[in-house]
Amino acid sequence: MKRRRHPQDGRIVLRKVIEKALAGDTAALRLCLDRVLPARRERLVTLVLPKIESAKDACAASAAILAACANGELSPGEAAELMALVAAHIRVLETNDLEARLAALEAGQAP
C-alpha cells in the first residue's frame, strides 16, 4: 500500500538539504544554488548589423550573420535565431508597405 505524502514532507526535505549545504556539503550547496541562481541558458550576443529598412538591407544583415557564424562568433543556433528576427522584421516592413499602398489606392478611388 502506498504511503500518502504529507504536505510537510517537502518542507522537511528542503530544510534538511539547506542544513547540509550550510554544514559544507557541496552537493547540497550546488542543489540550493541551482535553484536560487539558475544557470543562464542564453548568452548576450553583440553583433553590429545594418539598419534594416528594405529587403536589400535584410540581405546585408543576413550576410553579416552568416559571416559571424562562419567565423565562430555566433553558434549556428544563435545565427538561426537572429535570421528569424531579421525575417520577422522584413514581414513587418512588408505589411507596413502593403498597408500604405492600399491606403493610397483607396484614397485615389474615393468618390
N, C-alpha and C positions, 0 to 999 in steps of 0.2 A: 504494500500500500504506500502510495506517495505521500510524503510529508508536505503539508501546506506551508508555504513561505509566510513568515510573519513579516509585517511591514517594517519591523525594526531590524530584520536580518541585514538588509543593505547598509543601514547606518552602522551596524556593528562591524561589518567587514570594512567599510570605509574608515572607521575610527582605527581599526587595527592596522590598516595599510599606512595611515598617517603616523601612527605611533612608531611603526617600523622605519618609516622614512626619517623621522626625527631622531631615531636611535642610530642612524647611519646605514641602514640597508639601502644599497644603491639601486637595486631593482625596484623597491617600493618608492624610492625617491624619483626615479625615472617615470614610473607609472603616474605619480602625482603631478610631476611637471608636464608630462604629455597632456594631461587633462587641463591644467591651468594655462600653459603656454604651448598650444599645439604647433607642430611644425608647419611652416609656411609652405603651401602647395605650389605657389607660383612665385617666380622672381620678377622683379621690376625690369622691364626692357626699355632701354634708351636707344632709339633709332631715329635719326633725322630723316623725315620724309618730306617731299614737296607738298605744297598746298594742293589739295585735290578739289578742282572746280569743274573738271571735264573728264571725259574718257581718256583723253591724251595724258592728262595729269595722272590718272589712275595707272596708266602703263608705266610711267616713270616711277611711281610709288611701288608698283609690283616688281619692277626691275631692281629697285633698291632692297626690297625684302628678299628677293631671290639671291641677290649678291651677298647679303648679310648671312643668309642661311648657308650658302656655299662656302663662305669664309669662316664658318663656325661661330659667328657672333650670335646667331639665333639657332635654336633647335628646330627640326622640321615641324614639330607641333606648334611652337611659338610662331613660326613663319605662316603656318596654315591659319592660325587664329588671326594674325594680322591681315592676311589676304582676305579672310572672311569679313573683317571690319572694312577694308577698302571696298569690297564688293557691295556690302550693305550701304556704304556711303554713296556709291555710284547709283544704286537703286533709288536712294532718297533724292539725289540730284536729278535723275531721270523723271521721277514723279513730279518734282517741282517744275521741271521744264515742260512736261505734258500739261500740267495744270495752267501754266502761264500761256501756253499755246491755245488751249481750249478757251480760256478766258478771252484771249484776243479774237478768236474766231466768233465767239458768242457776241462780243462787243460789235464786231463788224456786221453781224446779221440781225442786229436789233431793229425792230420796225420803226 
